[in-house]
């Protein structure tokens, strides 16, 4: 996972919107209708809206962190400092630790062991940072730069648990869909039913789990490259399936096969909301891939709009999908894999197409996720040894390397298959994965990356000023919080000599722009800055600096 990789090309903001939308709307969307209906319409709408907002907020943390890390790495290169560990690349006579006490620059990031921070302060007290999103920055690369040894282990542990959950969901959904096609369930309340003289439904499901592992497992031991054709076909099938499910549900409602409005509104089970939270977190997960999707967008001023639009579009699709399912089927009749509700549709072609949708799309992704998990386990194992340098997860060569690679592949492949062998409850797996590992990535990793780049000191003052600022924005009155740095040259801000009004201009990626007060900037990322301040309770921080990277 680490490393920036080769040239990634570029695409328009519209293409970036499509990519982010496709990334979010994945396997989790198939389980949302079941969890939504079992919570109730009112509770479901409220929870879905809140969790969509939280997911968007934490996604903006990722964007700010990317811009901040790029600025740090660029400045470190300019000063000849190694961004990874703070070591000098070139000797500089004036470099000394005694200069730390004299440095007056308002330096925000708190780096690993503070080494890079001390070096940059000592090198140049007039530090300017150029925040930009043009460089591809992998999540693992950011973690290695910003987190200490324990933080890196926690990061990879969280990613590994999430990928394990992802694979377990896939290993359950595909065999279950195949079982429902070959041996249809006789009634909605049937748990185990006979399929033949030798197999019942449970035996057939386990047989498909074994076949699934035997057919796709070997790819875990090699390298699989996702092609553009595969992405295109998966995208077309995904959108056709979701659109078809919505249309078929609406047709059923129009024919009088659905539930009454009074029945839907009156039904509520808040006890199920915990599972629904986990399902929603999993269904809005995109944070692990945001760095790779944002960098190629040509017009960086549109990144904020692209991200917000993608989340709004996904939320709208989920609302329509869940509402149509809730009004069409009784909560107890909605399958945990929603496509299975249409397996007996009168037009058999539609039923087979929707039933096979998880088989095609999830089977194509399973080997890729397995390989990703294998490499994460390898890196996590190497990181557990503090004597080994972090980031040195290169596999060994020869017979030992062959055995080591196969061992990691088996460790990645077997646990999800074992879980799938003993349970076929997709909703439970999605809820667990989202509530724990998904929440760790969305909030824990994203927030801590943001904190490491942009936070520093004075909790109470920061929280108080942001609350006042948020209220000021709500009533449309200007307010400049005291935690903003005093106007002075440096730290990415230089005085505008031609302007006697005391205003300042900011330099980001070579462009000059009038610096806005935080209450003006907060209109763009919206809840992100407010949520970050409430969650983190930070001190002095140039929150609006990174967001200028999103503007021309």
C-alpha positions in Angstrom: 0.0 0.0 0.0 2.8 2.4 0.6 4.3 4.5 -2.0 3.1 7.0 -4.5 3.4 4.8 -7.5 3.9 5.8 -11.1 2.3 8.6 -13.0 -1.5 8.5 -12.5 -2.6 10.7 -15.4 -5.5 13.1 -14.9 -9.2 13.4 -15.5 -12.0 16.0 -15.2 -13.9 16.8 -12.0 -17.0 15.0 -13.5 -14.9 11.8 -14.0 -13.7 12.2 -10.4 -17.3 12.5 -9.3 -18.1 9.2 -11.1 -15.1 7.4 -9.6 -15.9 8.5 -6.0 -19.6 7.7 -6.5 -18.7 4.2 -7.8 -16.3 3.6 -5.0 -18.8 4.4 -2.3 -21.8 2.5 -3.8 -20.5 -1.0 -3.4 -21.4 -4.2 -1.6 -22.6 -2.3 1.5 -25.4 -0.8 -0.4 -27.0 -4.3 -0.8 -27.4 -4.6 3.0 -28.7 -1.1 3.7 -32.4 -1.8 2.8 -32.6 -4.7 5.3 -31.1 -2.7 8.1 -33.0 0.4 7.2 -36.4 -1.4 7.2 -35.7 -3.1 10.5 -35.0 0.3 12.2 -38.0 2.1 10.8 -38.4 4.9 8.3 -38.0 7.9 10.7 -35.0 6.5 12.6 -33.5 5.2 9.4 -33.7 8.6 7.6 -32.2 10.4 10.6 -29.4 7.9 11.1 -28.6 7.7 7.4 -28.4 11.5 7.2 -26.2 11.9 10.2 -23.8 9.1 9.2 -23.5 10.5 5.7 -22.6 13.9 7.1 -20.0 12.3 9.4 -18.5 10.4 6.6 -18.3 13.5 4.4 -16.7 15.4 7.3 -14.0 12.8 7.8 -13.4 12.6 4.1 -12.6 16.3 4.2 -10.1 15.5 6.9 -8.3 13.2 4.5 -8.1 16.0 1.8 -6.8 18.5 4.3 -4.2 16.0 5.5 -3.1 15.2 1.9 -2.6 18.9 1.2 -0.7 19.4 4.5 1.6 16.4 4.0 2.4 17.5 0.4 3.3 20.9 1.8 5.6 19.4 4.4 7.3 17.1 2.0 7.8 19.9 -0.5 9.3 22.2 2.2 11.5 19.4 3.5 12.9 18.9 0.0 13.6 22.6 -0.4 15.5 22.6 2.9 17.3 19.3 2.3 15.6 17.5 5.1 14.3 13.9 5.0 10.6 14.1 5.6 10.4 10.5 6.8 12.7 10.9 9.8 13.9 14.4 10.0 17.5 13.6 9.0 19.5 16.0 6.8 20.0 15.2 3.2 22.8 17.9 2.9 24.9 19.3 5.7 24.0 22.8 6.7 26.4 24.8 8.9 23.7 26.8 10.7 21.7 23.8 11.7 21.7 23.3 15.4 19.2 22.2 18.0 19.8 25.3 20.0 18.0 27.3 17.5 14.7 25.7 18.5 14.1 28.1 21.3 14.6 31.1 19.1 12.4 30.1 16.3 9.3 32.3 16.2 7.5 30.6 13.3 4.0 29.4 14.0 4.6 25.8 12.9 1.6 23.6 12.9 2.4 19.9 12.2 3.5 17.6 15.0 5.6 15.0 13.2 6.8 11.6 14.3 9.2 12.2 17.2 9.0 15.9 16.3 12.3 15.4 14.4 11.2 17.0 11.1 9.5 19.9 13.0 12.8 20.7 14.8 14.8 20.5 11.6 12.5 22.7 9.7 12.4 25.3 12.5 16.1 25.4 12.8 16.7 25.5 9.0 14.6 28.6 8.3 12.5 30.6 10.6 10.6 32.2 7.7 8.8 29.1 6.6 6.2 29.2 3.8 4.2 26.1 2.9 2.6 25.5 -0.5 -0.5 23.3 0.0 -1.5 21.4 -3.0 -3.3 18.2 -4.0 -1.5 17.4 -7.2 0.8 14.8 -5.8 -0.6 11.3 -5.2 -0.3 10.5 -1.5 -1.2 7.0 -0.4 -2.9 6.5 3.0 0.0 4.3 4.2 2.6 6.8 3.1 0.8 9.5 5.1 0.6 7.2 8.2 4.3 6.4 8.0 5.2 10.1 7.7 3.0 11.3 10.5 2.5 8.4 13.0 5.1 7.0 15.4 5.9 3.3 15.6 2.8 2.4 17.7 0.6 4.5 15.5 1.7 2.7 12.4 1.0 -0.6 14.0 -2.5 0.6 15.0 -3.1 1.9 11.5 -2.2 -1.3 9.8 -4.1 -3.3 12.3 -7.2 -1.3 11.6 -6.8 -1.6 7.9 -6.2 -5.4 8.2 -9.3 -5.9 10.3 -11.4 -3.9 7.8 -10.1 -6.0 4.9 -10.8 -9.2 6.7 -14.3 -8.1 7.3 -14.6 -7.1 3.6 -13.5 -10.5 2.5 -15.8 -12.3 4.9 -18.7 -10.3 3.5 -17.8 -11.2 -0.1 -17.2 -14.9 0.9 -20.7 -15.1 2.3 -22.6 -13.0 -0.2 -21.4 -14.9 -3.3 -22.1 -18.5 -2.1 -25.4 -17.4 -0.6 -26.6 -15.8 -3.9 -25.6 -19.0 -5.8 -27.4 -21.2 -3.3 -30.6 -19.1 -3.6 -30.5 -19.5 -7.4 -29.9 -23.2 -7.5 -32.0 -24.2 -4.5 -34.6 -21.4 -3.9 -36.0 -20.8 -0.4 -39.5 -22.3 -0.2 -40.7 -19.6 2.2 -39.4 -16.4 3.7 -39.2 -17.9 7.2 -37.4 -21.1 6.1 -34.0 -21.4 7.8 -32.8 -24.8 6.4 -34.6 -26.6 3.7 -34.0 -29.7 1.6 -32.4 -29.3 -1.9 -31.9 -32.9 -2.8 -31.6 -36.3 -1.3 -28.0 -35.6 -0.4 -27.9 -31.9 0.3 -29.9 -29.5 2.3 -29.6 -25.7 1.9 -26.9 -25.4 4.6 -24.8 -28.1 3.1 -25.1 -26.6 -0.4 -24.1 -23.2 1.0 -20.9 -24.6 2.6 -20.1 -26.5 -0.6 -20.2 -23.2 -2.5 -18.0 -21.5 0.1 -15.4 -24.2 -0.4 -15.7 -23.9 -4.2 -15.5 -20.1 -3.9 -12.2 -20.5 -2.0 -10.8 -23.0 -4.4 -11.6 -21.0 -7.5 -10.5 -17.6 -6.3 -8.0 -18.4 -3.6 -5.1 -19.2 -6.0 -5.1 -15.6 -7.2 -4.1 -14.6 -3.7 -0.7 -16.2 -4.3 0.1 -14.1 -7.3 -0.6 -10.7 -8.8 -3.9 -9.6 -10.3 -4.3 -6.3 -12.2 -7.7 -4.7 -12.5 -8.3 -3.6 -16.1 -10.3 -0.7 -17.4 -12.6 -3.2 -19.1 -13.3 -5.0 -15.8 -14.0 -1.6 -14.1 -16.3 -0.5 -16.9 -18.3 -3.8 -16.9 -18.6 -3.8 -13.1 -19.8 -0.2 -13.1 -22.5 -0.8 -15.8 -23.7 -4.0 -13.9 -23.8 -2.1 -10.6 -25.8 0.8 -11.8 -28.1 -1.3 -13.9 -28.8 -3.5 -10.8 -29.5 -0.7 -8.4 -31.7 1.1 -11.0 -33.6 -2.1 -11.7 -34.2 -2.9 -8.0 -35.7 0.6 -7.5 -37.9 0.4 -10.6 -39.2 -3.1 -9.7 -40.0 -2.0 -6.2 -41.9 1.0 -7.4 -43.8 -1.1 -9.9 -44.8 -3.4 -7.1 -45.9 -0.5 -4.9 -48.0 0.9 -7.8 -49.8 -2.4 -8.2 -50.8 -2.5 -4.5 -48.3 -5.0 -3.3 -46.6 -2.7 -0.8 -47.3 -1.4 2.6 -49.4 1.5 3.6 -47.9 4.8 4.6 -49.4 4.5 8.1 -47.8 1.1 8.6 -44.4 2.3 7.4 -44.4 5.4 9.5 -45.6 3.7 12.7 -43.0 0.9 12.5 -39.9 1.6 14.6 -37.3 -0.5 16.3 -34.6 1.8 17.8 -33.0 -1.2 19.3 -31.6 -2.2 15.9 -30.0 1.2 15.3 -26.6 0.0 16.5 -26.4 -2.5 13.6 -27.7 0.1 11.2 -24.9 2.5 12.2 -22.3 -0.1 11.3 -23.9 -0.9 8.0 -24.1 2.8 7.1 -20.4 3.4 8.0 -19.4 0.5 5.8 -21.7 1.7 3.0 -20.1 5.2 3.0 -16.5 4.0 3.2 -14.2 5.6 0.7 -11.5 7.1 2.9 -8.9 4.5 2.2 -9.0 5.4 -1.6 -9.6 9.2 -1.4 -5.9 10.1 -1.9 -5.6 8.1 -5.2 -8.9 9.6 -6.5 -8.3 13.2 -5.7 -4.8 13.7 -7.1 -5.7 13.1 -10.8 -8.5 15.7 -10.8 -7.4 18.5 -13.1 -9.2 21.4 -11.5 -8.4 21.3 -7.8 -10.7 24.1 -7.0 -13.6 21.7 -7.7 -12.4 19.0 -5.3 -14.6 20.2 -2.5 -17.6 20.4 -4.7 -16.9 17.0 -6.3 -16.6 15.3 -2.9 -19.8 17.0 -1.5 -21.7 16.2 -4.7 -20.7 12.5 -4.6 -21.8 12.1 -1.0 -25.1 13.9 -1.8 -25.7 11.7 -4.8 -24.9 8.5 -2.8 -27.2 9.6 0.0 -30.0 10.3 -2.5 -29.6 6.8 -4.1 -29.6 5.2 -0.6 -32.7 7.1 0.4 -34.6 6.0 -2.8 -33.3 2.4 -2.6 -34.2 2.1 1.1 -37.6 3.9 0.9 -38.7 1.8 -2.1 -37.7 -1.4 -0.3 -39.4 -0.3 2.9 -42.7 0.6 1.2 -42.6 -2.6 -1.0 -41.7 -5.3 1.5 -42.3 -6.1 5.1 -39.2 -5.7 7.3 -39.0 -9.4 8.1 -39.2 -10.2 4.3 -36.3 -8.1 3.2 -33.2 -10.2 2.7 -29.8 -9.2 4.1 -28.6 -9.3 0.5 -31.4 -7.2 -1.1 -31.0 -8.6 -4.6 -32.4 -11.9 -3.4 -35.8 -10.3 -2.9 -36.3 -10.3 -6.6 -35.2 -13.9 -7.4 -38.8 -15.0 -7.9 -39.8 -12.0 -10.0 -42.2 -13.0 -12.9 -39.7 -11.9 -15.5 -37.1 -14.5 -14.8 -34.4 -12.6 -16.7 -34.6 -9.8 -14.2 -34.5 -12.2 -11.2 -31.5 -14.1 -12.5 -29.7 -10.8 -13.4 -30.2 -9.4 -9.9 -29.4 -12.6 -8.1 -26.1 -13.0 -10.0 -25.1 -9.3 -9.5 -23.2 -10.0 -6.3 -21.6 -13.1 -7.8 -20.0 -11.1 -10.7 -19.0 -7.9 -9.0 -17.8 -9.3 -5.7 -16.0 -12.2 -7.2 -14.0 -9.8 -9.4 -12.9 -7.8 -6.4 -12.2 -10.7 -4.0 -8.7 -11.5 -5.3 -7.6 -7.9 -5.4 -8.6 -7.3 -1.8 -6.9 -10.6 -0.8 -3.6 -9.4 -2.3 -4.0 -6.0 -0.6 -4.6 -7.8 2.7 -1.6 -10.1 2.1 0.7 -7.1 1.7 -0.7 -5.3 4.7 -0.2 -8.4 6.9 3.4 -8.6 5.6 4.0 -5.0 6.5 2.3 -5.3 9.9 4.5 -8.3 10.7 7.6 -6.4 9.8 6.5 -3.4 11.8 6.0 -5.4 14.9 9.7 -5.8 15.0 10.9 -2.4 16.3 14.5 -3.2 15.3 13.5 -3.5 11.7 13.1 -0.2 9.8 9.5 0.8 9.2 8.6 0.7 5.6 11.0 -2.1 4.8 8.4 -4.8 4.0 10.1 -6.1 0.9 9.6 -9.9 0.6 12.6 -12.1 0.9 14.0 -13.9 -2.1 14.6 -17.6 -2.7 12.8 -20.5 -1.0 12.3 -18.6 2.2 10.7 -15.7 0.3 8.4 -18.2 -1.5 7.3 -19.8 1.7 6.9 -16.4 3.4 4.7 -15.1 0.6 2.6 -18.2 0.6 2.2 -18.1 4.4 1.0 -14.5 4.3 -1.4 -15.4 1.4 -2.9 -18.3 3.5 -3.2 -16.0 6.5 -5.1 -13.6 4.3 -7.3 -16.1 2.6 -8.3 -18.7 5.2 -9.9 -16.7 8.1 -12.6 -15.1 5.9 -13.5 -18.5 4.4 -13.7 -20.0 7.9 -16.0 -17.2 9.0 -18.2 -17.7 5.9 -18.3 -21.4 6.5 -19.9 -21.0 9.9 -22.2 -18.0 9.2 -24.3 -16.7 6.4 -25.5 -13.5 8.1 -24.2 -10.8 5.8 -25.9 -8.0 7.8 -24.1 -9.0 11.0 -20.7 -9.0 9.2 -21.3 -5.7 7.6 -22.5 -4.1 10.9 -19.4 -5.5 12.7 -16.9 -4.4 10.1 -18.4 -1.0 9.8 -18.9 -0.3 13.5 -15.3 -1.3 14.5 -12.8 -1.3 11.7 -14.8 1.1 9.4 -15.2 3.6 12.2 -11.5 3.3 13.0 -10.6 4.2 9.5 -13.3 6.9 9.0 -12.8 8.7 12.3 -9.7 7.3 14.0 -7.3 7.3 11.1 -8.7 10.3 9.2 -9.0 12.5 12.3 -5.5 11.6 13.6 -3.9 12.3 10.3 -5.7 15.7 10.3 -4.6 16.3 13.9 -0.9 15.4 13.2 -0.8 17.9 10.3 -2.8 20.9 11.6 -3.2 20.7 15.4 -1.3 22.3 18.3 -2.2 23.1 21.9 -4.9 25.1 23.9 -7.9 22.9 23.8 -10.4 25.1 25.7 -9.7 28.3 23.7 -10.0 26.5 20.4 -13.3 24.8 21.2 -14.8 28.1 22.5 -13.7 30.2 19.5 -14.9 27.6 17.0 -18.3 27.4 18.7 -18.7 31.2 18.6 -17.5 31.2 15.0 -20.0 28.5 14.0 -22.8 30.6 15.5 -21.5 33.7 13.8 -21.6 31.9 10.4 -25.2 30.7 11.2 -26.4 34.3 11.7 -24.2 35.6 8.9 -22.1 37.9 11.0 -18.3 38.2 10.7 -16.1 36.9 13.5 -12.3 36.3 13.5 -11.4 33.7 16.2 -8.4 34.4 18.5 -6.8 31.0 17.6 -6.0 32.3 14.1 -2.3 33.3 13.9 -1.4 36.9 14.1 -0.8 38.5 10.6 2.9 38.3 9.9 5.1 37.2 7.1 5.8 33.4 6.9 3.9 30.2 7.4 2.4 30.4 4.0 1.3 34.0 4.4 3.1 37.1 3.2 2.2 40.7 3.6 0.8 42.5 0.7 3.0 45.5 0.4 0.7 47.2 -2.1 -2.2 47.2 0.3 -2.3 49.5 3.2 -5.4 48.0 4.7 -3.4 45.4 6.6 -4.8 42.5 4.5 -2.6 39.6 3.7 -2.1 37.4 0.7 -1.6 33.7 0.9 0.8 31.7 -1.4 -0.4 28.3 -2.3 1.2 26.4 -5.1 2.5 29.6 -6.6 -0.8 31.5 -6.6 -1.6 34.6 -4.6 -5.0 35.0 -3.0 -6.5 37.2 -0.3 -6.6 35.3 3.0 -10.1 34.8 4.3 -11.1 34.8 8.0 -12.0 31.3 9.2 -15.7 32.1 9.3 -15.6 32.8 5.6 -13.6 29.6 4.9 -15.9 27.6 7.0 -18.7 28.0 4.4 -16.7 25.9 2.0 -15.9 22.7 4.0 -18.9 23.5 6.2 -19.3 21.1 9.1 -15.8 19.7 8.6 -14.0 22.4 10.5 -16.7 22.6 13.2 -16.7 18.8 13.6 -13.0 18.6 13.7 -12.7 21.2 16.4 -15.4 19.6 18.5 -14.0 16.1 18.1 -10.4 17.2 18.5 -10.6 20.3 20.7 -7.4 21.6 19.2 -5.4 24.7 19.8 -3.9 27.1 17.3 -4.3 25.8 13.8 -4.5 27.3 10.4 -7.6 25.5 9.4 -8.3 27.5 6.3 -4.7 27.0 4.9 -5.4 23.5 3.5 -8.7 24.5 2.0 -7.0 27.1 -0.1 -5.4 24.2 -1.9 -8.9 23.5 -3.3 -9.2 27.0 -4.7 -7.6 28.5 -7.7 
